[in-house]
Amino acid sequence: MDPIHYIKNMLNIKEGGIVDTGVEIGLGAAPIIGKIYDGYRMHKLTVAMKRHNKQLDRIQEKIERKANEVFYKQEVFPLVLKKLLNEDQIEKAPIIINGFEYIVDEDIDEIHTIYHFYDVLEELRLADIRHLSIEYAPDYGFNNRYDRMERIADSMRLMLEDREGYDMQQDFISYTNNKLHRLGLLRYTKENINDKDPYSTRVAYNSTQDLSKEEWNLDKFELSNFGVRFINFFEN
């Protein structure tokens, strides 16, 4: 798959026109997102698209069988392309593309919902995603797919453990947990407090039980409802 041809086909850009010339110069950036990106970003985009060409071809085939074909090609695809262009950690490309396929598979047609998920993903580094997967969602696909994410996380862990006199690793974990909580992916653990029972039992994250402020455990986190939807959206 040639990325330029793929972009033209998805956006229904005709050969030889003025817009087509813009695509040849800027790989489609100008007509898609309103500005021309530098050659380095163009190169990263090309590499990412070629690496996942089979999945992108499959997504295109699915789109062309959908009633919302125009929406997916002219609204969702430019958003996905923009996220790939702007992403500093190109290793997140498969996650971005997975979300695109999930949108098509699930017939999601609310653009604000789609922006919400991608905006949260943009806030996350690979180490954040890896931490979320290992600590809170070990049974989901993130934990098995991205070996580079695992190597990055392991390297960071070793680097932090080598520091003498200061537990940098615990600070990193605390920072990451609070970041994931701020983004709505984690929630504080609820505990059912019983004065007659010295032991506290956890309440499931989807419980509707109304607990007092004192019954929130502010030191422990669990996957939130949104966290579950987020992982389902991007794990594929």
C-alpha positions as CSV (number, residue, x, y, z in Angstrom):
1,M,0.0,0.0,0.0
2,D,1.3,3.4,-1.0
3,P,0.4,5.9,1.8
4,I,-0.2,8.8,-0.6
5,H,-2.6,6.7,-2.7
6,Y,-4.3,5.4,0.4
7,I,-4.9,9.0,1.7
8,K,-6.2,10.2,-1.7
9,N,-8.5,7.3,-2.0
10,M,-9.9,7.7,1.5
11,L,-10.5,11.4,1.0
12,N,-11.8,11.0,-2.6
13,I,-9.1,13.3,-3.9
14,K,-9.0,13.2,-7.7
15,E,-5.8,12.8,-9.7
16,G,-4.3,15.9,-11.2
17,G,-6.3,18.6,-9.5
18,I,-5.1,21.5,-7.4
19,V,-5.8,19.6,-4.2
20,D,-4.1,16.6,-5.6
21,T,-0.9,18.7,-6.1
22,G,-1.1,19.7,-2.5
23,V,-1.2,16.1,-1.5
24,E,1.9,15.3,-3.6
25,I,3.8,18.2,-1.9
26,G,2.6,17.7,1.7
27,L,1.4,14.1,1.7
28,G,-2.2,15.3,2.2
29,A,-1.5,17.5,5.3
30,A,-2.8,20.7,3.8
31,P,-6.3,19.6,2.7
32,I,-6.7,17.4,5.7
33,I,-5.7,19.5,8.7
34,G,-5.1,22.9,7.4
35,K,-1.3,23.2,7.6
36,I,1.8,21.7,6.1
37,Y,3.9,19.5,8.4
38,D,7.7,19.1,8.2
39,G,9.3,16.3,6.3
40,Y,10.3,14.4,9.4
41,R,6.6,14.0,10.5
42,M,5.7,13.0,6.9
43,H,8.4,10.3,7.1
44,K,7.1,9.0,10.4
45,L,3.6,8.9,9.0
46,T,4.7,7.0,5.9
47,V,6.6,4.4,8.0
48,A,3.6,3.9,10.4
49,M,1.1,3.5,7.6
50,K,3.3,1.0,5.7
51,R,3.9,-1.0,8.8
52,H,0.2,-1.4,9.4
53,N,-0.9,-1.5,5.8
54,K,-2.8,-4.7,6.0
55,Q,-4.9,-3.4,8.9
56,L,-5.5,-0.1,7.1
57,D,-6.6,-1.9,4.0
58,R,-9.0,-4.1,6.1
59,I,-10.4,-0.9,7.7
60,Q,-11.0,0.7,4.3
61,E,-12.8,-2.4,3.1
62,K,-15.0,-2.4,6.1
63,I,-15.8,1.3,5.7
64,E,-16.8,0.9,2.1
65,R,-19.5,-1.5,3.2
66,K,-20.9,0.9,5.8
67,A,-23.8,3.3,5.4
68,N,-21.7,5.9,7.2
69,E,-18.8,5.6,4.6
70,V,-18.5,9.4,4.1
71,F,-18.4,10.1,7.8
72,Y,-15.6,7.6,8.4
73,K,-13.6,8.8,5.5
74,Q,-14.0,12.5,5.7
75,E,-14.5,13.0,9.5
76,V,-12.8,10.1,11.4
77,F,-9.9,9.3,9.1
78,P,-8.5,12.9,9.0
79,L,-8.7,12.9,12.9
80,V,-6.7,9.6,13.0
81,L,-4.2,10.9,10.4
82,K,-3.7,14.1,12.5
83,K,-3.1,12.0,15.6
84,L,-0.5,9.9,13.8
85,L,1.2,13.1,12.5
86,N,1.3,14.7,15.9
87,E,2.3,11.7,17.9
88,D,5.9,11.9,19.2
89,Q,6.0,8.3,20.2
90,I,5.3,6.6,16.9
91,E,5.2,3.3,18.8
92,K,1.6,4.3,19.7
93,A,0.6,4.1,16.0
94,P,-0.9,0.6,16.4
95,I,-3.1,1.8,19.3
96,I,-4.3,4.8,17.3
97,I,-5.1,2.6,14.3
98,N,-6.8,0.0,16.6
99,G,-9.2,2.8,17.7
100,F,-10.0,3.6,14.1
101,E,-11.0,0.0,13.4
102,Y,-13.0,-0.2,16.6
103,I,-15.0,2.9,15.6
104,V,-15.9,1.3,12.3
105,D,-16.7,-2.1,13.8
106,E,-18.9,-0.7,16.4
107,D,-20.6,1.9,14.1
108,I,-19.7,4.8,16.3
109,D,-20.9,8.0,14.7
110,E,-20.6,10.5,17.5
111,I,-17.5,12.6,16.6
112,H,-17.4,14.2,20.1
113,T,-17.1,10.7,21.7
114,I,-14.3,9.8,19.3
115,Y,-12.4,13.0,20.1
116,H,-12.8,12.2,23.8
117,F,-11.1,8.9,23.5
118,Y,-8.3,10.1,21.3
119,D,-7.7,13.2,23.4
120,V,-7.1,11.0,26.5
121,L,-4.8,8.7,24.5
122,E,-2.8,11.7,23.4
123,E,-2.2,12.6,27.1
124,L,-0.6,9.2,27.8
125,R,3.0,8.1,27.3
126,L,3.9,4.5,26.5
127,A,5.0,4.0,30.1
128,D,1.6,5.2,31.4
129,I,-0.2,2.8,29.1
130,R,2.0,-0.1,30.1
131,H,1.4,0.7,33.8
132,L,-2.3,0.8,33.3
133,S,-2.2,-2.5,31.6
134,I,0.0,-4.4,34.0
135,E,-1.4,-3.0,37.2
136,Y,-5.1,-2.6,36.4
137,A,-6.0,-4.5,33.2
138,P,-3.8,-7.6,33.0
139,D,-6.3,-9.6,31.0
140,Y,-6.6,-7.1,28.2
141,G,-4.8,-7.0,24.9
142,F,-2.4,-4.2,25.8
143,N,-0.5,-6.5,28.0
144,N,0.3,-9.0,25.2
145,R,0.8,-6.9,22.1
146,Y,3.4,-4.2,22.6
147,D,6.8,-5.7,23.4
148,R,8.5,-2.3,22.9
149,M,6.3,-0.8,25.6
150,E,7.4,-3.6,27.9
151,R,11.1,-2.9,27.2
152,I,10.6,0.8,27.8
153,A,8.8,0.2,31.1
154,D,11.5,-2.3,32.2
155,S,14.3,0.1,31.3
156,M,12.6,2.8,33.2
157,R,12.1,0.6,36.2
158,L,15.8,-0.5,36.3
159,M,16.9,3.1,35.9
160,L,14.7,4.2,38.8
161,E,15.8,1.3,41.0
162,D,19.4,2.1,40.5
163,R,19.0,5.5,42.2
164,E,20.5,5.4,45.7
165,G,18.9,7.1,48.7
166,Y,15.6,7.9,47.0
167,D,12.8,5.7,45.9
168,M,12.2,7.2,42.4
169,Q,10.2,4.2,41.4
170,Q,7.5,4.8,44.0
171,D,7.3,8.4,43.0
172,F,6.8,7.4,39.4
173,I,4.1,5.0,40.3
174,S,2.3,7.6,42.4
175,Y,2.6,10.2,39.7
176,T,1.3,7.8,37.1
177,N,-1.6,6.6,39.2
178,N,-2.7,10.2,39.9
179,K,-2.3,11.1,36.2
180,L,-4.5,8.1,35.2
181,H,-7.0,9.1,37.9
182,R,-7.1,12.7,36.6
183,L,-7.9,11.4,33.1
184,G,-10.7,9.3,34.4
185,L,-9.1,6.0,33.7
186,L,-8.8,5.0,37.4
187,R,-11.0,5.6,40.4
188,Y,-10.4,5.4,44.1
189,T,-11.0,2.0,45.6
190,K,-14.3,1.9,47.6
191,E,-14.2,0.0,50.9
192,N,-17.2,-1.2,52.8
193,I,-16.4,-0.2,56.4
194,N,-18.0,-2.3,59.1
195,D,-17.2,-1.3,62.7
196,K,-17.8,-4.8,63.9
197,D,-15.5,-6.3,61.4
198,P,-11.8,-5.4,61.5
199,Y,-11.4,-6.3,57.9
200,S,-12.6,-4.1,55.0
201,T,-14.0,-5.7,51.8
202,R,-13.7,-4.0,48.5
203,V,-16.7,-3.1,46.5
204,A,-16.7,-3.7,42.7
205,Y,-15.9,-0.7,40.6
206,N,-19.3,-0.8,38.9
207,S,-21.2,-0.9,42.2
208,T,-23.9,1.7,42.7
209,Q,-23.6,1.6,46.5
210,D,-23.5,5.0,48.0
211,L,-20.5,5.3,50.3
212,S,-19.5,8.1,52.6
213,K,-16.3,10.2,52.0
214,E,-14.6,8.2,54.7
215,E,-15.2,5.0,52.8
216,W,-13.1,5.9,49.8
217,N,-9.6,4.5,50.0
218,L,-7.4,7.4,48.8
219,D,-4.3,5.3,48.6
220,K,-5.5,2.7,46.2
221,F,-7.0,2.8,42.7
222,E,-8.9,0.5,40.4
223,L,-10.0,0.6,36.8
224,S,-12.9,3.0,36.3
225,N,-15.9,2.4,34.0
226,F,-14.3,4.8,31.6
227,G,-11.0,3.0,31.9
228,V,-12.7,-0.3,30.8
229,R,-14.3,1.5,27.8
230,F,-11.0,3.1,26.9
231,I,-9.1,-0.2,26.8
232,N,-11.9,-1.8,24.8
233,F,-11.7,1.1,22.4
234,F,-8.0,0.8,21.7
235,E,-6.8,-2.7,22.5
236,N,-8.3,-4.6,19.5
